[in-house]
Amino acid sequence: MKGVEIRCSAENSRSAAPPEPLGFKLESTTRQAEVLHGRPHDFLKFGLLAEDERVW
């Protein structure tokens, strides 16, 4: 496995909080990626590669 990816709504701060302290890097923001509850939402993509430094 080369890496792991986490995607979450940019509006959901509780979902967006855990990845960075675990060593994940914010790789991109996909604007208006999905329609949730009748309106478009941006999504954040965090990544952790096999060669990245571990914080745990």
N, C-alpha and C positions, 0 to 999 in steps of 0.2 A: 504494500500500500504506500502510495507516495504522499498522501495527505488527507485531511478531513476538512469539510466545508460546513459552515453553519449559516443558514439564511433565516432572517426574522424581519418582521415589519419594523420600519424605522420609528413608528409611533409607539411601539411597545418597548418602553425603556427597561422593563423587568426582563424581557428576553434578550435585549441587547447588552445588558450589563455583564453577564458571566464570561463571554468569550475572551475579552482582552486580558483580564487577570490570569487566565489559564494559558496565555501565550499566543492566542489567535491574533492575527492582524486583520484590520479592516481593509478589505481588498477593493470593494466597490459599493456603490449605491445604484440600484436599478430603479429609475424613476417610473412611477405609475406601473409597477410590475404586475399588480393584481388588483382586481376589484373586490373589495370586502365591504359588506354592509352597504352596498350601493354606491361606493365611491372609490376612486383609485388610491392605492397605497404604494409608497416607496418601500423597497426592501434593501436591507443591508446584507452584504456577504462577507463573512469572516473566514479566513483560511489558516490552517496550520499544516506546514509541510514536514515530512519525515526528518529533514535535516535542520529544522528550526530548533533553537535552544528551548529546552524544557524548563518550566518554572516550578514544577512539582517534583 
